[in-house]
Amino acid sequence: MYRFSNSVVGILNLFTIFISIPVIGGGLWLAKNSSTCEAFLQMPLLIIGFVILIISLSGFIGACFNIACALFLYLVIMLVLIFSLLSLTVFAFAVTSKGHGVQVPGRVYKEYHLNDYSPWLRAQVSKESNWRGIRSCILSSKSCSAIAQWTPLDYLEKDMTPIQSGCCKPPTACQYGAQGTVVMGMGGAEQDCYRWNNLPGVLCYECDSCKAAVLENMKRDWQKLSVLNITMLVILVGLYAIGCCALRNTRRAETDYPYGDNRMDKIRPRWDYRWWRWWYDWKERLF
């Protein structure tokens, strides 16, 4: 007879099998459409989708058909996934704890400084191979074309995204002469003042402020992902606990004794044996 924990594991894993299909499909779609800015997510999506599919199949087969080895494989992979997700969440919080926007006096938007962010993130975004792909993504997103026709009054009254603030204009501290020469750059923005160019394909894409804006977007996305990871951790720990009960039930179903080995060594049980057995049977029916 199937017990409650086996039924729960089977139903939930059948549900996650259907969930893994669109995840794998999304990864394949990103792999096919390499022009999208999310193309770098294709491998993680495919790996996550296939891992979910394997775990779900193992849990479903083991719980519904009382196959102990399949359930054992399900619990081992689930344990590895829990520790991996926990490590990723802790790492994400550690590298995104630093860095924030600085309010520009008299303006609505904020500006971002590269040195405010964690050394690991700065090292990743400063690699030429990584920045080349990120720069191409920013160019294809047309973020700067949205503010190309702004008037000076718009810059005073309107807000900007981090990419628009860091990549589409020079830092506010920069002051230029009549021939476009740099007159003054304050607050660590002097190098970015020289990197700025009015050409649509150049602008401030090589500025440190642009790299800082990318890190700000990455920080926000990672923090949202960390909240999702914590929710998934709680769900996975609950599933792991129910899976342990299902594995115990499956192993008992393979023996002649539904309650384990017969260890009774007395002809007449103790006076409270029947009450204890009633309580134990009730728990077994529930779990």
N, C-alpha and C positions, 0 to 999 in steps of 0.2 A: 504494500500500500504506500503510495506517495505521501510524503509528509509535507507540512506547510513550507519548510525552508526549501525543499527541492522544487516545489511549485513556484515559489517566488523567484528563485534563481533561473529556472527555465523561462518564465514569462519575461523577466527583465532582460535576459540575454537574447531572446527572440526579438525584443524591441530594439536592442543595440545593434543587432545584425542589420536591421533596416536602416538604422542611423548611419552605419559605416558606409553604406552604398553611396549616398550623396557626398560624403566626405571624400571618398576615393574619386568620385566623378568630378568634384571641384578641383582636386589636385591635377587630374588629367586635363581639365579645361585650361588651368593655368599653364600647364606644360605646353599645350597647343598654342595658346595665345601669349607668346613671349613678350609682346609689346606692352602688356599690362604692368603697372608698377608693383603688383603683388607677385610677379613671376618668381621671386626668390623664395616664396612660401610653398612652392609646388612639392618639393621633396618632403618637408615636414608634414604637409597635409597627406601625402600618399603614405608615409610611414605610419602616421597616427591612424589613418583609415584601415590599413591592413592589420595593424596590431589589434585594433578594436574588433575587426572581423574574426581574427584567430581566437582571441579571448572569448568572444561571444559564442562562437561555434563550440569551443571546448566546454564552456559552462553549460550550454544548452544540451549538448549530447550527454555529458556526464550527469546532469540533474534529471533529465527526462528518461534516460535509458539505464540509470543506475550503473554507470561505468565509472569505477573509482579512479582509474588512471587518468581519464579525461578531466575529471574534477580536480585531481591533484595537479595536473598541468595548468589548469585554469587558475588555481590558487597561487602557484609559483609565479606565473606571468603577472598575475594581479599584484602580487607583493613587489615584484620588480618595478611595475608601473607606478605603484604608490610611492616608493622611495625615489624614483626618477622625477615624478611630478613634484614631490616635496622639495627635492634639491633644486629643481628649476625655479620654483616659487621663491625659495630663500635667496637664490642667486639674483633673480629679477628684482626683488626688493632691495638687495644690497647695492646693485649697480644703478638703480634709478632713484636712490634716496637723495642724491645731490643734484643741484641745478634747478634754476627757475628763471622766469622772465624778470627783467628790470623795467619798471615803469619809466617812460620817458616824460620829463616835465612838459606840461602843456599839450601832450598828445594822448590819444586813447589807447594806442597800441603799445606793446612792450618790445624790448630788444633783448637779445640773448648773447651771452659770452661763453666761448668754448671752455675756458679754464674753470668755469663753475661746475662742470659735469665730471663724472667719475673718470679716472685715468683709463680704465678698460674700454669704456665707450669712446673716449677720445682717440685711443689707439686704433680702434676698429674703423672709425669714420675717416681717420687720417690716412689709411692705407690707400695707395693710388688705385689698386684694382677694385676696391670696394667703392671709392668715391666716384670712379668713372661710371659705374652702373647707376649710382644714386643720382649723379648729375644728369644723366640721360633721362632718368625717370622724372626729375623735376622739370626738365625742358619739355617733355611730352605731356606733362600735366596742365600746361598753359596757365599756371598760377599767376605768373607775372603779367600776362596779357590782360588780366582782370583789372589791374590798377594802372595800366599804361596811360590811360586817358584822364587820370585824376588831376585835379587842379590843386594848387597849394592849400586851398581851404579844405579840400577833401582829406589831405594828410593831417590836418589839425582836428577834424571832426569824426573821421571814420576809423574803425578798428581794422586790424590786419591779422591774418593767420601767421603762425611762426615762420612759414616758408616765405610769405610775402614780405615780412618784416626783415628777415635775415638775408634773403637771396635776391630780392627784386629792387633794392635800393641801397645806397651807401648808409653806413651808420649816421645817426642824426648829429653826432659830434663832429663829423667831417664838414669842413668849409672849403669851398673851391673858388679860385679866382676866375677872371673873365675868360682865360684860355683853357679852363678846366684843370689848372694846376692846383695842387693841394696847398691850401693856406694854413690849415690847422686841423689836427686830429687829436682828440682828447679821450681819456678813459680807456687806454689800451686799444683804440680803434685806428691808430695811425696806419698800420700795415694794410688794413682793409680799405682805407681811403685811397691808397695807391692801386689796389687791386680792382677797384670799381671802374666800369666802362659802360658807356651808354649803348653800346651795340647790343641788340636783343639776344644774341647768342652768348654774350659774355656777362654783362651786368655785374652781379656780385657772387656768381656761382663758385668762385674760387676763394671767397672770403671765409674767415673763421666764423663770422656771424652766420653764414649760411649753414656751415657744419653744425653750429650750435642749434640752429633752428631745426635741423633734421633730428638731432638728439632730443630736442624737446618733444617733437612729434613721437619719436620712438619711446620716450619715457612715458608719455600719456597712454600710448597703446599697450605698453608692457604692464602698466599699473592696472589697466582694465583687464588684461589677460590674467594678471595675478589674482584678481577677485574671482574670475571664472575658475582658475586653478584650485583655489581654496574650496569653492563649492564642489568641484569634481572630487577633491580629496575626501571630503566628508561623505559623499555618495559612495566612493570606492571603498572606504573603510567599512561602511555599513554593508556593502555587497560582500566584502571579504569575510566579515563575521558570519553573515548568512551562509556563504559558501562553505565555511568550516563546518557549520551544522549539517549542511547537505552532504558533505563528504563523510561525516560520521554516520549519518543515516544510511548512505549507500554502502558503506563497509559492513554495517550491521545486517543489511538486507542480503549480503552475500554469504552470511553464516546461518546456522540453524537456530541461533538464539537472537531474537530481535532486540534484546537488551544487553548483548555482549555475552561473554563467557559465563557459564553457570558456575558460580562460586559458592553455592549454598553448602555448608558443611554440617548443618544441624537438621535433625528430623523435625523438630518443632521450632518454628521461627519465634523470635522474641515477640512480646505482647504488642509492640507498636509497628510490627512489620507490615500489616495490612494497610494502616494509615500512610506509612511511608511509601508503600507500593502504589496506592491511589494517587498520591501527590506526584510521584515520578511518572506514572502513566499519563496524567493530565498534561504535564510539561512536554512529554514526547508527542502527544497528539497536537499540541500547539506549535512546536518547533520541528 
